[in-house]
Amino acid sequence: MTLVSSENSSPNWWVYLIRTSSNALYCGITTDVERRFSQHEKGQGAKALRGKGPLTLAWQYELGPLKGEALRLEYKIKQLTKAQKERLIMDDSRLSLVL
């Protein structure tokens, strides 16, 4: 039996922004953006997005295997104004201003 180190088997965490039909932005984290977005589209994700479609994936950013980092970034992005989130979507080099 071969043991795999947890570092190699840990999935990477992503932070993402979804745009609703009313142009609102929702921020979340996941290890699989495609799967999570599909859940949101089906109404199986966050209650905040139910009935707000069509939804579009506006932005995604890969962080690495540590969930804590993703949670911290998600929190910081949620503190941004709508205008700041829009600037982040247009140019994620602005992410350094959030971190």
C-alpha positions in Angstrom: 0.0 0.0 0.0 1.4 3.4 -1.0 0.6 6.4 1.1 0.1 9.7 -0.6 1.2 12.9 1.2 -1.7 15.2 2.1 0.1 18.0 0.3 0.0 16.2 -3.0 -3.6 15.0 -2.6 -5.1 18.3 -1.3 -7.2 20.1 -3.9 -6.5 23.7 -4.5 -9.1 26.2 -3.3 -10.6 28.9 -5.5 -12.3 32.2 -4.8 -14.9 33.2 -7.3 -17.4 35.9 -8.2 -20.8 35.2 -9.8 -22.8 37.9 -11.5 -26.6 37.7 -11.3 -29.1 38.9 -13.8 -29.5 42.1 -11.8 -25.7 42.7 -12.0 -25.1 41.9 -8.3 -21.9 40.0 -7.4 -21.8 37.0 -5.2 -18.4 35.8 -3.7 -17.7 32.2 -2.7 -15.0 29.6 -2.3 -14.7 26.0 -3.7 -12.3 23.3 -4.8 -14.1 22.9 -8.1 -15.4 26.0 -9.7 -17.2 24.3 -12.6 -19.1 21.9 -10.2 -20.0 24.8 -7.8 -21.2 27.1 -10.5 -23.3 24.3 -11.9 -24.9 23.8 -8.5 -25.6 27.5 -8.3 -27.3 27.5 -11.7 -29.5 24.6 -10.6 -30.5 26.4 -7.4 -28.6 23.9 -5.2 -26.0 26.4 -4.1 -26.3 29.5 -2.0 -29.8 30.8 -1.2 -28.7 34.3 -2.1 -28.4 33.2 -5.8 -31.7 31.2 -6.1 -34.0 32.8 -8.6 -31.4 35.4 -9.6 -30.4 33.8 -12.9 -29.1 33.7 -15.5 -25.8 33.6 -13.7 -22.4 34.2 -15.1 -19.0 33.3 -13.7 -17.4 36.7 -13.6 -14.0 35.9 -11.9 -12.1 33.1 -10.3 -8.7 33.0 -8.6 -6.8 29.9 -7.5 -5.1 30.1 -4.1 -3.7 26.7 -3.2 -4.4 23.8 -0.8 -5.1 25.9 2.3 -8.8 26.5 2.9 -8.0 29.2 5.5 -6.4 31.4 2.8 -9.5 31.1 0.6 -11.7 32.0 3.5 -9.7 35.0 4.4 -9.6 36.3 0.8 -13.4 35.6 0.4 -14.0 37.7 3.6 -11.8 40.5 2.3 -13.5 40.6 -1.1 -17.0 40.6 0.5 -15.8 43.8 2.3 -15.1 45.6 -1.0 -17.5 47.9 -2.6 -19.2 46.9 -5.8 -16.9 49.3 -7.8 -13.8 47.7 -6.2 -15.1 44.2 -7.1 -15.7 45.4 -10.7 -12.1 46.7 -10.8 -10.9 43.3 -9.5 -12.8 41.5 -12.2 -11.2 43.7 -14.9 -7.7 43.4 -13.5 -6.9 40.9 -10.9 -3.4 42.4 -10.4 -5.4 44.6 -8.1 -5.7 41.6 -5.8 -2.6 42.7 -4.1 -4.6 45.7 -2.8 -7.0 43.3 -1.1 -4.4 41.0 0.4 
